[in-house]
Amino acid sequence: MMHRALLALSLSVFVFLMACGGGSTSAPEAKHEAKSEAPVAPAVDPAVAATIEGSVKFSGTKPVMKPLSMDATPACARQHSSPVMSEEVVVNDNNTLRNVFIHVKSGLPSQPWPVRKDQVTIDQVGCVYKPHVVGAMVGQEVKFLNSDPTNHNIHPMPRVNREWNESQPPQGDPKVKTFAKPEVMVPIKCNIHPWMRVYVGVVDNPFFAVTGEDGSFSLKGLPPGDYTLEAWHERYGTKEIKVKVGAKETAKAEFAYQG
């Protein structure tokens, strides 16, 4: 009886140790199929990172923009105490252009760049898209808000990306979207309010900007090299210039449009 009791105890201890991993070699690992992903370019070494900065000049007669007609939608019209002007052409006080999308068109290393983690926000305020022009990387999140007390409809009209069309109720939940392919530019409209329009420049690198109230732009963190920059404007179209910038340098780039 004693022998049997000792044998049973020994077997119990052995089973316990095996269950806890004692006295055993590591178990074979499950095999997983490796994912095929394109290599991501490393961040540019700050010791050599360069900058391109400049502005978009305007010459000639400044066009007179017409006010947006919101009378058909009282919920929109009553949010404004004065007429809302079209943003198709906005000439700043220093004779520069606002809402010009600038990006590096060519000259960068061929490897993909890490997608930016920050969200691009487009709001609908007073039945107007704000801002009027934005930039985003391929795969970067674009968040659409509706701060208005009325329904809106978000309808991108791309040439190469996927088209979609969704309604958004007043102060409704944000809609977060991404674009899968580079495309300059993607116009977005509201089917309910035909005057509403926003443009998204989608590129595969983080070197882009939109000119603001002083018409300037800055592209920071570039590797040294020879680049082609492209400017896009809603009415005046695209222009290209070539810029060479060395390590730790700041190169100047000036675009010029004529009315």
Backbone hydrogen bonds, N-H to C=O, Kabsch-Sander energy under -0.5 kcal/mol:
donor,donor_aa,acceptor,acceptor_aa,energy
5,A,1,M,-2.4
6,L,2,M,-2.4
7,L,3,H,-2.3
8,A,4,R,-2.4
9,L,5,A,-2.3
10,S,6,L,-2.5
11,L,7,L,-2.2
12,S,8,A,-2.1
13,V,9,L,-2.3
14,F,10,S,-2.3
15,V,11,L,-2.4
16,F,12,S,-2.3
17,L,13,V,-2.5
18,M,14,F,-2.3
19,A,15,V,-2.2
20,C,16,F,-1.8
21,G,17,L,-0.5
21,G,18,M,-0.7
22,G,17,L,-2.4
24,S,21,G,-1.2
37,E,35,K,-0.9
41,A,112,P,-3.7
48,V,45,D,-2.3
49,A,45,D,-1.4
50,A,222,L,-3.4
51,T,249,E,-2.3
52,I,219,L,-2.3
53,E,251,A,-2.6
54,G,217,F,-2.1
55,S,253,A,-0.8
56,V,215,G,-2.0
57,K,55,S,-0.6
57,K,255,F,-3.1
58,F,95,N,-2.6
59,S,257,Y,-1.9
65,M,63,P,-0.7
68,L,84,V,-3.8
70,M,68,L,-0.9
73,T,70,M,-2.1
76,C,73,T,-1.8
77,A,70,M,-0.6
77,A,73,T,-2.1
78,R,74,P,-2.5
79,Q,76,C,-1.4
80,H,77,A,-1.7
85,M,83,P,-0.6
86,S,66,K,-1.9
91,V,89,V,-0.5
92,N,90,V,-0.6
92,N,96,T,-3.1
95,N,92,N,-1.8
97,L,56,V,-2.2
98,R,90,V,-2.5
99,N,211,T,-2.1
101,F,99,N,-0.5
101,F,232,W,-2.1
102,I,100,V,-0.6
102,I,209,A,-3.1
103,H,230,E,-2.0
104,V,207,F,-1.8
105,K,103,H,-0.7
105,K,228,T,-2.6
106,S,228,T,-1.4
113,W,204,D,-0.8
120,V,141,E,-2.6
121,T,119,Q,-0.5
122,I,143,K,-3.0
123,D,130,K,-3.1
125,V,123,D,-0.6
125,V,128,V,-2.5
128,V,125,V,-0.6
130,K,123,D,-2.9
134,V,199,Y,-2.4
136,A,201,G,-2.7
138,V,203,V,-2.0
139,G,179,F,-2.1
140,Q,137,M,-2.1
142,V,177,K,-3.2
143,K,120,V,-3.5
143,K,141,E,-0.5
144,F,142,V,-0.5
144,F,175,K,-3.1
145,L,122,I,-2.6
145,L,143,K,-0.5
147,S,124,Q,-1.4
152,H,168,Q,-2.2
154,I,166,E,-3.1
155,H,153,N,-0.6
155,H,189,K,-2.3
157,M,187,P,-2.9
166,E,154,I,-2.2
168,Q,152,H,-2.8
171,Q,146,N,-0.9
171,Q,148,D,-0.8
172,G,169,P,-2.1
175,K,144,F,-2.1
176,V,174,P,-0.5
177,K,142,V,-2.7
177,K,175,K,-0.5
183,E,202,V,-2.3
185,M,183,E,-0.5
186,V,200,V,-2.6
188,I,198,V,-2.9
189,K,155,H,-2.0
190,C,193,H,-0.5
190,C,196,M,-1.0
191,N,189,K,-0.5
196,M,193,H,-2.1
198,V,188,I,-2.3
199,Y,132,H,-2.0
200,V,186,V,-2.2
201,G,134,V,-2.7
201,G,199,Y,-0.5
202,V,183,E,-2.6
202,V,200,V,-0.7
203,V,136,A,-2.0
203,V,201,G,-0.6
208,F,206,P,-1.2
209,A,102,I,-2.4
211,T,100,V,-2.1
212,G,216,S,-0.6
215,G,212,G,-1.2
217,F,54,G,-2.3
219,L,52,I,-3.2
220,K,218,S,-0.6
221,G,50,A,-0.5
222,L,50,A,-2.3
225,G,245,V,-2.2
227,Y,225,G,-0.5
227,Y,243,V,-3.4
228,T,106,S,-2.2
229,L,227,Y,-0.5
229,L,241,I,-2.9
230,E,103,H,-2.6
231,A,239,K,-2.9
232,W,101,F,-2.2
233,H,237,G,-1.8
237,G,233,H,-1.7
239,K,231,A,-1.9
241,I,229,L,-2.0
243,V,227,Y,-2.7
245,V,225,G,-2.4
248,K,48,V,-1.3
249,E,246,G,-2.0
251,A,51,T,-2.7
253,A,53,E,-1.7
255,F,55,S,-2.3
257,Y,57,K,-2.6
259,G,59,S,-3.0
